[in-house]
Amino acid sequence: MGLPMEPTRAAFAHPVARYFAATRPAFLSAALMACLLGLAVAWHDGVAFDGALALLTLLFALMAHAGANVLNDYYDALNGTDACNVERIFPFTGGSRFIQNGVLSAQQTRNFGFALMAGVALAGLWLMAHSAPQLAYLGLVGLFIGWAYSAPPFRLNSRGLGELCIVAGFLLIVVGADFVQRKGLAFEPVIAGLSYALLTANLLYINQFPDRTADRLAGKLHWVARLEVRQARWGYLLIVMLAYGWLVAGVAQEWLPVSALAALLALPLSIKAAVQLWHHAAQPQQLGDAIKLTIAAMLAHGALLSLGLIEGR
């Protein structure tokens, strides 16, 4: 099965469909899984479960991820990286192409991104009123990361901090989902969520190989752009080892139940992706399958870890 066609205005004639698709909804599964993992941590710890709050937390997380996606498209249009990207693998790399293909203007994209972030802020205030005031700190940090990842003057991804932003951002979703149920901060969701957050960062990392040439031209100097390709491919392996090593260490230290080791079943997917990246890092057009495997490993790890936590209650 081939990759989907890039978006056109004719394909998204209806405004609702157009704006919904601009959020890159297929990739919101990363936030969905992070939220489910946070809820599983709360369940594992015996916290009284509130289904309505869980659903609203999930919608809040999806909106936050959507807003970050849209703003990333806008700021990448400003710096020119998406416009000059001829090695992209759509829909995984090179942005949504909504601005470049005339589906939305840059101004419409900017306004939509900030509207989503404003909605996140309002939703966060409502959730804070129904949990605890400290949720505001998590929300403010999350909003800052979602904006500063791409936006000047911070442009954190261009400074080699993109992977750390992704780890922190998705870990905040896990912690936030747990917080709303627990109505307080805890260390457990950090322990449980770090391996998943690392694998989410690895999706960003591998996606940067097809974008490497365009990003270098635009001044987006993440680590894949800074390093030679043969050196950069080691970063993927390092993140894989950190993620699964943390999971095993968490169980060994009895921070996580033994049933959480079910998440190791995602390791073969990560290894297969790493092998493909190792062989094709210099031929980015051949990395489509490795990217798909990276997504599969991330989601499988999150789902299995969530089930392991629920089973280990």
N, C-alpha and C positions, 0 to 999 in steps of 0.2 A: 504494500500500500504506500503510495507516494505521500509527500508532505502536502498539507493544505495550501491553497493558493493565498497569496497576499491579499489584504482587504482592499476593496474599492468602494467608492461612494454608492455605486449602483447596487452593490451587494448588501449595503446597510442603509437603504433608503429611509427606513423608519427611524426617527430620532432616538427612541428608546433602545432599539436594537443596536444602534450606532454607539451610544454612550456606554451601554452595558458591555459590548465587545471591546471597547477601548480600555476597560479595566484588566484585560487579559484573563478572563474568568477561569480558564483551564488551569492557570498557575496559582489560583487562590487556594487550591487544594493543600498547598504548603501551610497556609495559615489555619485552614480547617483542621489539619492533623495536629498542629501545635496546640490548638484550643482543646481538641479531644484528649490530647495527652495530659494537659493541665487538669481537665475534669477527672480523668482517670486517677491522677495523683490524689486529688481530694477524696475520691471514692475509696481508694486504697487505705487512706488514713482514717476512714470512718466518719468523715464529715457529713453532716445531714445534707442531702442533695436537694437542690432547688431547681427543678426542670425549667421553669420559666426564666430564671436568671441565667441558666446555662445556655438557653437558646439566644437570649439577648447578648450574652457575652460572645457567642459564636458570630452573630451578625456584626457586632462591633469589631471583632478581629478581622473579618472578611472586608469590612469597609476600610479599615486601616491599611490592609495590604493593597487593596484596590487603589486607594489614594496614593500610596507610595509608588505603585506601578505607573500611574498616570503622570505624576510629577517627574518620575524618571524619564519618561518619554519626552516631556516638555524640555527638560534641561539638556537631554542628549540631542534634541533638535537645535537648541541654542548653541551648543559647542560644536555641532556639525558631525559628530561621530556616526550617527545613524544614516545621514545623507550620503556619506562617502563609503559606507560599508558594502563592499561587493562580495565578501566572503561569508556573509551571514547564512545561517541555517534557520529559515523561518519555519515555525513560529518561536523557536527556542532562543535565537540570538538576533541582534540587530534591531531590537525594539519592536513595537507593535506595527509599525509602518503606517499608522493612521495619519500622521502629519505629512510624511514624505509622499504618500499616495493621495493626498487631498481629501481624505475622509473627514478629518477635523482640522481646523486651523490651529496654529500654535497657541493663539489666544484662547480659543475654545478649550483646548487641552489644559492650559494653565488654570483657567477658571474652574473647570470641572475637578481638577486635582485638588485645588484649595477648598472647593465646596465639599468634597468628600472628607477632607481633613477637618473642616468645620463640623460636619456631621459626627465625626469620630469624637471630637471634643464634647459635643452636646450629649452623645450617648455615654461618654465617660462620666460626665457629671451625674447623669441619672443612675448609672451603676454605682458610683461613689456613694450616692445618697442611700442606696439599698445594700451597701456592704460596709465600707469604712473609709474615712477621709484619706488614708495613706495611698489609696488607689490613684489619687491625683499625681503622685510622684512617678508611678509607673507609666501613666498615660503621657505625662509631659516628656519623659525621656523617650518613649516610643515615638511620639510625634516629631521630636527633634531629630531622631535618627532617620525617620522616613523622609524628612525634608532635607537634612544636611548631607545625606548620602550622595545626592547629585547636585544640590544647589550651591551656587557661589554665595559667600566666599569660602565655605567649608569644603565642599566637593570631596567628601571623605573617601569615596572610592578612588578618586584620582590620586589620592595621597597614599594609597596602599592600605587603606583601612576598611575596604569594602567587606572583606570576609568577617572582620570583627563586628562590623555593623550588622551583618546578617545574623551572626551568632547571637549578638545582644538583642536584636529586634525579635527574633523568633523565640528566644528564651523568655523575653518579656511577655509574649503571648501565653506561654505555658504558665509562667508565674501569675500573670493576671487572671487567667481562667481559674486557677486554683484559689487565688485571693478572693474572688467574688463569692465562691462557695464557702471558703474558710472564714472570710471576713477578717483577714489578717495576713501578714507576711509569714512565710515559712521557708526553710532551706530545702525541704523535700522536692519541690518542683524544679529547683535549680539542678539538683543532683539527677533527677529523672530526665529533665529536658535537654541537658547539655549535649548528649550524644546525637539526639535528633537535630538540634540546632547546628551542630558541626556538619552533619550530612547535608543540611540545607545550604550551608555555606559552600559545600563542595559543588553544588549545582551552579552557583555563581562562578566558582573557580573554573570549571570546565567550559562554561559558556563563553568565557573570556578568550578562549583560544581562537574560535572563528572570528571574534571581534578584534583581535589583537592589532592587526595592521591599522584599521580605522581608528581604534582608540589611541594608538601612538600618535597618529596624525593630529588627533583632536586634543592631545595633552592629557588623556586619561591614563595616568601612569600607575595602574594597579600592578600587582606583582607579576602577572603573566606578561604584561607589557614591558616591565622593567628587566625581566630575566630573559636569557636566551631560552628558546623553546625546549631544548634538551634539559636545561636546568629547571624550568618552570613545571615540567610534568611531575617532578618529585613532590611538588606541593600537594597534588591530589592524593598521593599515597600517604603523605604525612597526615592529612586531615582524616583519611579513612582509619589510620592506626590510632589517632587520638580519639575518634568517636567510639570505635568498638573497644578500645583499651579502657576508656572511661566507664563503659557499660560493665565490663568484666570487673573492674576495680570496685564499682559501686556495689555489685553483688558480693564480692569477696569481703568488703568491709561491712556487709550486712546493712547497707544503706538502702538497698533495693532487694526485693524478694527474689528467690532463685528462679521463679517463673519468668522474671524479666529477661532471662537469658534467651527466651524465645526470639528476641529481637536479633540475635546472632544469625538467624536464618536468612537475614537480608545480606549478610556478608558476601556470599558468592556473587551477588549482583554487583556489589561494589568492586570486588576483585576483577570481575569480567570487564567492567567499565574501565578500571585502571589499566588493564592489559591493552584494551583498545586505544586508550589515550597514549599509552607508552609507544605504541607502534605508529600512531597516526597524528601525533601532536603537531607535526610540521605539515600535515595535509588536512587542514581544518574542515574541508568539505566532506571528509570521511568520518566525522565525529558524531553524526546524527544518532547512530545506534548507541554510542557511549553515553550521550546525553540522556537518551531514553532510559538506559539502564540506571543512570544516576538518579533520575526521578523515581524510578521503580524502587530502588534501594532505599531512598529517603522515605517514601510513603509506606513501604513494607516495614521498615524499621519502626516508624512511628506507630503503625497499627499494631504490630506484634508486641511492642513495648506497652502500649495502652492495655491490650488484652492481658498481658502478663501481670500488670499492676492490679487489674480488676480481679484476676484469678487468685492473686496472692494476698487478697484482703484478709 
